[in-house]
């Protein structure tokens, strides 16, 4: 199986049918996905526990068979029924709305479906299994699609029993391991937003766990009030902000009773937030920005600390909606996994948080009071400004980053550092800008690359520029020797065996075979075994040689016939067959001394030019070394167990680590190129 989705790094899952999975994913058996209740994962009644004679007309309990799942058709008239009395004997196998039913036996084994709401109690049949999932970990719809993929990819092959008809057992399914992509990004960003007192928006299709996520965030904090609502164009202000006080109306005053409603809650989740009407939008703008609610003639300071918004899509370009959108400092895109082989979207399980371990309100207040003690170096500020400038240079007003947003971003970065146990920002904190510096989802990836590049590079000392400079100096240096390999007529120049210059590789001192390969040079004085089958000539000797593949020069001086040792077949003129080891390539002029000697040029006139190039190259090599050292330090900080980069999602850290390793490799290659050029320059200068 191929990789599931494009990530920077993968690992072996250890599961044959699954193959590689992204490095930051987990593998968990199905038994860890079920809800923590009795009989959460059970099979249907065995044998005599549920037989044909137990079925009656118009019984009080439905029997859910696998056929309903495999066909997707739940028709009341097709249900078999049993009595309430018999149901109590097999109640272990009961199933209710939202349970997932899995076909256990037959050709459709492993197929699954979600049980709809029925008008009677129900129990699964013997050919089915039932699982009640923990929806904090995995959504029903996702689990169903995942099981479909497991079967399609052969994940059941090793566990299905095919002795009679194909069948799955509860025990083997319990231990079937499934890949779980974490939702660290969403979890961490929502939590950081809550601590910072900023609003966060999740954009994504239905069924991606946006509401589940907001509820889980609430559970991290101690003694907070939570308010949740699904907005439509018909939602009224009373539903969000409370009813109008009749008593106050009698006194000609407009006032809402807000207790228990949105403004009386510290954490608010608004689903489909952009579907709100104008009356609600106007109130939300001041609530989200100023934490003020206009309750009639009164301005009330509200308890709301964070608004978590969710939407299937970004707002259209309407002033009111755009203004509301701007109030969300954090923005996160949530999608299904794009690969059609494994369509799942799971929120990682986290341990239950005890009350004494939850974040206290006073702790958050303390963090916010200490935020101004955090140091932001000039280099960090410069990078933030540069990232902003690059984004707006690239996208203009389509990705406008306001000064107000910059101020809020800096506060969030300080909170992130402070809550990580640091008193200063580090460059990797800027990875949080991935969630703070975009407006249009189609630009997310390009903006992430801009941020990453600025984190990795040292200002203008970027690798691409230095590589371009190297090419420039290398070309400039070699341009002086453009004629080195040619004579006055443009023919290439070579050395012969005795290191004498020959201008034409087709000169008389060369011998070639009938295939045009230059094999022999007259004048060799080293031995080699050559085998000849005599043809035109039947006597004589060979005073000749070849250059082998390993660059050794060999020859033969002896009466024919002689023995052959070779892996190349060539026919020598005058002989029917010749086999030799190696192919000769004429030797090119590679010595500066020989070049100047041959062309009778004065080396001195070039030395000053070479020295100037060497000076520039040496200077730029120091820049290369600077970049290399910086990248090494960054890598060491990343892999350190004490890096304290608490809020950056693991996926982002893996991506930046891999990018650093790639950059280090590029710098090492660049340094080698520079070093080679320096060597050539010094050779040309010093002789």
N, C-alpha and C positions, 0 to 999 in steps of 0.2 A: 504493500500500500504506500502511496505517496504521502508527503507531508500534508497536514490538515489545513494549514493556513500559513501565509508568509510571515515568518518570524525570523529574528536574527540568529537564533541558536536553537538546536534541537538535541534531544537525548533519546537513547534507546528505551522504549517503554518496557522491554522485557516480555512483551506479549506478541507472539508471532503474527497474529492476524492484524494487529494494530500498527506495528512498526515503530517509526520515530514519532515523537510528540514534542511540542515546544518545551524548552528547558524548564520553564516555570510552572508547568502543569503538574497536577497530581494524578495518581491512580488510586481509586477507592473501590472496594467491593460493594456490591449492591446492598449488602446488609447494613452498611453505614449510611445509606440514603433513606432508609425507612424511618417513619415517625417513631418516637420513643413511647409507644403505647403497646399494650398487650395485643397479640395476634395481628401485628402490623403487616406481616408477610406470611401468608398461609396458602396451602393448596386446598383443593376441594375435598369433600368427604370421600373416604375410601370405600370401595366394594359395596358391602351390604348396608353401609350407612346411608346410602342414597340410591335406591333402586327404582325400577319402573313402577312397582306397586305403591310407591310412596307418592306418586304424582296424582293429583285430584283436580277436578274442575273448580275454578273460582276459589282456589286456596288463598290463604292470607299472606303467603310469602312466595316471591318469584325465585326461580332457579336461573341463574345467569350462566349460559353456556358459551364456549369459545366461539361458536358460530356468529354470535352477535358482534363479537370483536372483529373477527376476520372479514365480515361483510359490512360492518358499520351500521347495521340496521337493527334498531331496538323497537320492535313492534310488540305491543302488549298482547295481541292475539296469538303471538308465537311463543310467549313465555309458558314454560311448564310451571306449575305451582304446587306447593305443599302446605300442610297445616302448620299453624303456629306451634302446636304441640311437638310435631316432629322437628321443627326448626330449632327448638330449644336443645335438642340432642346433638345438633351439628352447628350450633351457634358460633363455634370457633371459626367457621368458614364464611361468616357473614360479610357482606360488602355494602357500602353506602356510596352516595354521591361523591364524585371526585376521586374515588379509588381507581387504581389502574388494574385492569384485568389482562392477564397474559395467557395466551393459548399454550397449553402444556403438552398436548398429544396431537399427532397427526401431521399432515403435510405443512400446515400453517403454524407449526410450533414456533414460539418466540415472538409472534406478532402480538401487539398490545394495543389497548384502547382505553380511553377514560370513560368511566361509568357515568351516565347522565343521572339526573334526578328522576327517581321512579316514584310511583304513587303507592308502593308497598315496600315492605321489608324485602331483602334479597339475600341470597346465598350463592356462592360460586359452585359450579358443578365439578365433578371429578376430573374433567378434562381441562380445568383452568386453575390459575393461581391468582391471588389478589395481593396487591401491595398498597399500603397507605404511605405515601411519601412525605418526607419532611420538606415542605415547600420553601423553607428557609435555605435549603441546600440545593434543591433541584425542582424545576417546574414540571408538572405532569406532562404537558404537551411536548416538552423537550425530551423527557425520559422516554416517551413513546417513540419519538423519531430516532432517538439514539439506539433503542432496541431494534428498530427496523434496519439501521445501518450495521449493527452487530451481525445480524443474520446475513445481510447482503455481502459482508466482507469475510464471512466464514468464522465469526467469533464463537459460534455454537458448536463447531465441528468436533471439538475435543471433549465436549461435555454431554452431547445428545446421545441417548441410548437408542440404537436402531435394531435391537434384537428381534422385536416384533414389528411395531410401527414406531416412528420417531417420537421420542418422549424426553422432556426435560424434568429434572427433579428440583425440588425446593432447595436441597442442600447444595447442589452444584451452582444454581443461580445465585444463591446467597453469596458465594465467593467469586462470582464473575466480576472481574475488575474493569471499571470504566474510567476513561480519562476525564478529568475535571479541570477545565480552564478556570483559574481564579478570577475574581472580580476585585482584585486589590485596588486597581485604579479608582473605581467608584467608591469603594469602602473608605479608602484613605482620603480621597478628596472631600467626601461628604463630612467625614470626621474633622478634618482640618478646617473646612468651611464653618462648621458648627463652633469650634473652639475660637476661631477668628471673628465670629459674629458676622460672617458674610453669607450671601445667598448662593445656592448652587442649582444649576439646571441640568437635568438628564434628558437627552434627546434620543429617542429610539422607538421602534415599533412596539405594539402591545405584546405582553408576554415575556419581556426581558427582565422582569424583576425589579422595576423601578420603585414600586410601592413597598415591596418587601424590604428593599434596601433602606428606605427611609425609616421604617419601623425598627429595623435592627440598629440603626444609628441612635435612635431614641434610647434604646436599652443600655447604651454605653454610659449614659449620664444618670446621676442620682437625682431622684425627686423632680423630674421635669414633666410638664404637661404637654401633651401631644394632640395636634388637631390635623385631621386628614379629610380632604374633600375632592370629589371629582366634579370639575367644572363643565358646564355646557352653556350654550348661548341663552338658555332659559333659567340659569341659576340666578337667584335673587340675592340682594345684599343681606337680607334677613338670615339666609342659610349660612352665611359666613360670619357675619358680624353680630348676630343676635337680633331678637325681635324689638320692635319699637315699644317703649314703655307707655302704656295706656295712662298710667298715673301722671307722667310728665306731660302727656298731650293734653290732659285736662287742665293743666296749668299753662297751656300754650307753649310748651317747650318740647323740642324734638330731642329724644335721647334713646339710645339703645341699651338694652341689658346685655352686656358683653360677656358675662360670666360663663365660662365653659366653651366659648367660641374662639375664633381665630386670634383676636388680639389679646386674649387671656391665656394663650398657650405659648410656650417658649420655643417649641419646634413645630413648624407647620409644613405639611406636605400638600401641595395642590397639583392634582393630576389634570392634564390637558389645560394647563394654565393660560394658554393663549386663546382659549375659547370663551374667556370671560367677557361680559359686556362692558360698556363704557362706565356704567355706574360703579362696578366693582373695580375696574382697572384704575380709575382715578384714586380710589382709596388705597389700592395696593402700592401705587407709586410712592406715596408718603410713608406707608408702613414699612416698605422694604428699604427705603433710602434713609429716612429720618427717624424711624421707629416711633412715629406719631400717628394717631388716628383722630380724625375730625369727627367727634361724636356730637352731632348737633352743633351747638355754638361753642363747645369746649374742645380744646386740644388736649388729648390724653397721651401721656407717655405709656407705651404698651409694653408687655412682657416678652413679646416675640423677639427671639435672638437670631433665628435663622429661618428662611423660607426655602424649602426644597421644592423646586418646580419640575414638572415632567411634561413632555410633549412628544407626540409622534413625529412632529416636523417643526422646523423653525418658522417664526412668524413672517408673514408677508410684509412688504415695506409700507407699513402704515405707522404714522407717528406714535400713536398710543402704544401699539404693540412693540415697536422698536424701542421706545422709552422703557417699557417693562423689561424687555430682553436685556437692555443695558444694565439693569439693576442686578442681574445675575453675574457676579464676578467670576465664579467658577462655572465652567461649561464642559460637559463630558458627553461624548457620543457613545451610545450603547447599541450594539448590533448583535444579531444572531451570528454564529459562526457561518462564514460564507460557503465553506466547502459542503457540497450536497451529500457527501458520503457520511458525514457526522454532524448533523444539525442539532446541536445542543448548546445550552447557555445556562451555566450553573453558577450559583453563588456559593463560595466555599464555606464549609461549616466552621464555626468558631465556638470555643468553649462558652458555657454559660458563665456570665460575669456576676460574681457575688456583689451584694450591695456595698460592702466595705471596699471593694475594688473599683467601683464606678467613679467616673470623674465628677468631682463636686463643683458646685457653682462658685465657691470661693476660690478654688484652684484656677478656674478660668479667669476670674477677676484678677487674681494675682499675676497670671501670665500677661494679661493685657496691661496691667500697671507697670510691669517690668519691660515692656516692649521697647521703650526708648533707651534701655541700657545696651541693646544689641548694636554691635559695630558693623557697619557696612563699609568696606574698603572702597577706595576710589576706583580700583580696577573692576569691582563688581558693579558699581554704578555705571561705569563706562560701558560694560557689557550689556546691561539692561537698556541703556540708551541706544547702543549700536543695534541691538536686536530690534528695538522699536523702529529705528530708522530704516533698517533693511526690509522689515515687513511692509512699512508704508511706502518705501521706494518701489517695492515689488507690486503691491496691490493698491496703492493710493487710498482713497476714501472708502474703498470696499472693506478695508480692515483697519479703520481708524481707531487708534488707541489714545484715548483722552488722557489729559493730565490727572483728572479725578481717578481714573482707573490705575494709573501709575502709582499714585499715592496709596491707594488701597492695596495694590500688589506688594509694595514695599513693606507695608504693615504685615501682610500675610507671610512674606518671606521671613520677617523677624520673628513672628510667632512660631513658624516652622523650626527655625534655628533654636529658639528658646525652649520650646517643648521637646527638642531633641537633646537637651542638656548642653547646648553650646552657647557661647556669648558672642559669636560672630557668624556671619554667613560664609559658606564655602561655595565654590563655583557650581557644584552639583545641585545646590538648592535651586538654581535657575531652571532645572528640569521641570519645576512646578509651573513655569510659564507655558508649558504645553497645554495646560488647562485654564490659563488666564488670558492668553494673548490671541485668541482667534474669535472670529465672529461668524464666518461662513464655513460650513462643514466641508465644502469641496476644497478648501485651502488648508485644511488641518495638517495633512502630511507634509506639504511644502513648508509650512510655518515651523513644524517640528524639526525639519532638516536645518532651517536657518538657525534655530535655537541650539541645536546640537553642534553645528559647525562653529558657532561662536564660543561655545563651551570648550571645544577641543583645541581650537587654534589660539595662537598668541598674537592677537591683533592682526597686523598686516603680514606677520611672518608666517604665512601659510605655505603649506607644502606645494600646492599647485604653482604658486608664484616662483618658489625656489627651483622647482623642476624646470620651469620655463626659462629661468635665468641660466641654469646649467646648460640647457640645450643651446642657448644663445652663445655662451662662452665656448662650448665644445665645437660648435659650428665655426665660430670665429677663429679658433686655434687651428682646426683642421683645414680651413680655407687656405692657409699658407702652404699646404702640401697637396693642393689640388692637382698639381702637375706631377707629383711624385711617382705615380704609377703609369705615366705615359711618356713617350718620346716626342720629338718634334712633329712627327706625323700622326700623333694620337694613338700609337700602339702601346699596349700595356708593357711595363718593364718587370722582368723577373731576374732572379739569380739562377745560375746553373749550379751544377754539383760542386764546382770548385769556387763558388761564391763570386764568379765573374758575372757582370751584368749582361743579360741578353734582352734585347729590346722586343723581340718577337717570340712568343711561346711556340711558334711554328718553325723556329730556327733549325739549322742543319745539325746542330749538336743534339737535338731531340730525336728519339725514335718512337714512333707510334704504331699501334697495332691496326689491323684492318678495320676495327670498329671506331678508330679515331682516338683511342685512349693513349695518353702519353705514359709509357711504362718505363722505358730505359733511358738512361743518360750515359753517354760515353765517359769513361774515366772513373767509375766506381771501383773501390778497392776493399770491399767487405763481402763476406760470403753469404750466399743464400741458395737454398735448394730450389731448382727449377726443373720441371719435367717437360720434355719436348718429344713429340712424335715426328720423326723425320719425314719430310716431304720433298720439296724441291732440292734442298740441300741435305746431304748425308754425311757431312763432316764439317769440321771447323770448330771454332770456339766462340764463346760469348764473353765479351768484355763490356759488361753493362750492369745496370742495377735499377732498383725501384724504391719508392717511398711507401712504406706500409701505412695501414690505418692508424697504428700507434706511433706514427711519425719517425719510425726507425728507417735508416737507409741501408739497403742490402744489395749485394751483387753476386755474380757468378763468373769465374774464369776457368774454363775446363773444356776438354774435348766433349763433344756430344757423342751418344745421348746421355742425358742426365735425368735424375729423378725429380718429380714435382711434389711439393707440399703447398696447397693453396685452397682458397674458397672463392676465387674469381676465375672465370673462364674467358680467355681472350685468344685470338689467333694472330700470331706474329707473322709478318710478311716473310715468306720463304719457308714457313713451317705449317703443317696441317693443324696442329693443336698445341696450345701453350696454356698451362695452368699456373698461376702465380698467386701469392698471398699479398693483398694490398692494391691500392690504386694510387698512382702518383698524381699529385697536384703540384704544379710549379711553385717555387718559393717566391713570394712577393717581397719587394724592398720594404723592410720594416725598421731600418736603422736610420736615424737622423744624420748620423755621420756619413753613411753611404749615400744618402740623398744629396747632401751638400757636396760630397766629393764628385758624384756623377755629374751634377749640374754645374759644378764649379762656382757655386754660390758662396758668399761670405756669410757665415753663421752669425757674426757679430751684429750685422745690421738687423737681425731678427730678435736678438736677445732682449732689447728694451721692450719690444712689443710683448714678448712672452712673459717678461717680468710684470708688466702691467696687468695682463690677464691673470697671472698667478696671484697678484695682490688682491684683485677682486674676488677670485675664487676662494682664497683663504678667508677673507672677510665673511663671505656668505656661508662658508663651512662652520663658522662660529654660530651663525644663526641656526643652521641645521642642528648643531649640538644643543643649542638652547631649547629648540622645539623638542628634541629627543628627551632631554632631561625633564622638561615639563610634563611630557606625556608619561614618562616613567613614574614621576611623583603622583600624577593623577591616578594611574593604575594601582600604585601601592596604597593610596588612600581608599580606593574602591574596594580592594580585596582585604583591607584591614578589618578585623572584627570590631574595631573601635571607631569606625567611620561615622557613626551616629547620623546617618542619613535616613531618618525615621519615616519621612512622609513621601519619599519617592517610590512609586510602585516598582516591584521587582522586575517587571518586564522592561521598564525604562532603564533600570540599572544594568540589566543584562545587555540591552541594546547599546548603551554608552560604553560598557566594558569591551564589547566586541569591536565597536568602532575605534576605541583607543588602540586595541591590538592591531587592527588593520592599519591605522595611522603610523604606529611604531614600525611596522613592517615596511611601509612606504618610505619612512624617514631613513631606515637602515639601507634600503636600496639606493636612495638618493645620496646618502653619505658615501656609499661604495662608488657611485658614479663620480662624485666630487674627488674622492681620493685617487681614483684612476687618472683623472684629468690632471691632478696635481703632480702625480708621478711622471706623466708624460711631459708636462711643462718643465719640471726640474731636470728631466733627462735631456730635453732639447736645449735648456740653458747651460747645463754643466757638461754635457757631452758624455 
